[in-house]
Each structure stands twice: as structure tokens, then as C-alpha cells.
Amino acid sequence: GAVVSQHPSWVICKSGTSVKIECRSLDFQATTMFWYRQFPKQSLMLMATSNEGSKATYEQGVEKDKFLINHASLTLSTLTVTSAHPEDSSFYICSARAVTGELFFGEGSRLTVL
Amino acid sequence: SQQGEEDPQALSIQEGENATMNCSYKTSINNLQWYRQNSGRGLVHLILIRSNEREKHSGRLRVTLDTSKKSSSLLITASRAADTASYFCATDAWNYGQNFVFGPGTRLSVLP
């Protein structure tokens, strides 16, 4: 079946550094990819929607300069957390929508900012 | 705004009992999906039910969908301790201009 791969699955970084998370659709082309954030014991909140070759659409309250999203190809989207701070520590999950309309999720990336 | 809303928010049962979780949503949908998430882990897709379907089964899971009431239920029969996890419903409404939205989840604890 379709697989979405996220990398890295976990990352620890120092405050002030930037971290990039990759989301790849392995055996299908993704017309749209989504990025979610999950705080402990809470649900997943949509951060942004990215379409290949165009700028991402951010949800209200999400800083676009803080969370840079690039969707350079139909199989790859990246989320860069710039100048990360401890409050950015969270679980980030991507999903990819195939042309059939079905949505597939990655395993998630746990970011810890010290 | 949140599309799916699960209830209860937390559920604690004994092993062997059945667990029922409900989900309500607000707009028309293409499909509704249920996911499980163990603490600190990624999402595990459980079942997808399309808007023209009323009931689906998968092993010990039974999902119903009532589009007139905009609600769905997830039944786990003969629960096991390994079923302890958070369960989320999520609605997909791409034909209606809505992105995929998760409910707040139900935290299920199955006691041995």
C-alpha cells in the first residue's frame, strides 16, 4: 500500500537552531501535503497545506516565517522550524493526498528543543 | 474550527468488555476515518468509511456512520490491554473545500 515516510523520526536540537523535517510519498504522487502539530495528550492540529510548486497555505495562528514549508516535487515536502525554541517542541506529522483522493500519514517526527 | 468531536474524552474499561466511542462532525464529508495512537507514537489507520456507507467491520472493530446525524461510532469488542491508546476520528471533505480535520480524541484505558 501507499507509504509516506517522514525523516527524522526524532530530533533534539539546541535553542536557536533550525530543523528540517522531510515528508516523502514513496510510491505515489501527492498533489497536496499537509503538516500537523500535536502537543502532548492533545489532538493533531493542522498547521499548513502545501501544493507542489506553490506557496503553502497556513492555518490561522501559525507563523509562516517560523515554519517554512517547501513542496518542491510531487513526492517531497519539507517543514523547517526556524530558530527553534523549547515551546516548539512537539510531534509533527505530515500527510499526503494521492490523486485518488485518499490521504496517507507519515509516522511523525518528535522535535525536542533544549 | 474543529470538525470532529469525540466523546467520551476518556474511557476506562475492563479487559474483555466492549468500548464504544462516538464522533460528531459539522459539514458534509467524503469519508470519515478512525485512527489509533499509542502514547508518543505515530498514527495507525484503523478504518475508513465512505459517506455512502453505513457500517464497516474490521476484525474486532465496527464502525458506523450516520450522515443525517453527522455522527460516527467506533466499537471495539472484547477489548484487550493492548487496545489502550488514544483514538481519533478524522473527517475528509476535499470535495467540500475542507481539509482533513481531527477530533480531540478519546483516551481509552483497558485494565487487565
Contacts between the chains, C-beta under 8 A, distances in Angstrom:
chain1	res1	chain2	res2	distance
A	34	B	99	6.6
A	34	B	100	6.4
A	36	B	102	7.6
A	41	B	107	7.6
A	42	B	104	7.4
A	42	B	105	7.9
A	43	B	2	7.9
A	43	B	88	6.2
A	43	B	102	4.9
A	43	B	103	6.4
A	43	B	104	4.6
A	43	B	105	5.0
A	44	B	43	7.8
A	44	B	88	7.3
A	44	B	102	4.6
A	45	B	102	7.8
A	46	B	99	5.8
A	46	B	100	7.4
A	46	B	101	6.7
A	49	B	99	5.9
A	91	B	40	7.7
A	93	B	42	6.6
A	93	B	43	6.7
A	95	B	100	6.7
A	97	B	94	7.2
A	101	B	30	6.8
A	101	B	92	7.8
A	101	B	94	6.0
A	102	B	48	7.8
A	103	B	33	7.8
A	103	B	92	5.9
A	103	B	100	5.5
A	105	B	35	7.8
A	105	B	42	7.1
A	105	B	43	5.0
A	105	B	45	7.0
A	106	B	42	7.0
A	107	B	41	7.8
A	107	B	42	3.7
A	107	B	43	7.9
A	108	B	41	7.5
A	108	B	42	4.0
A	108	B	43	7.3
A	110	B	40	7.3
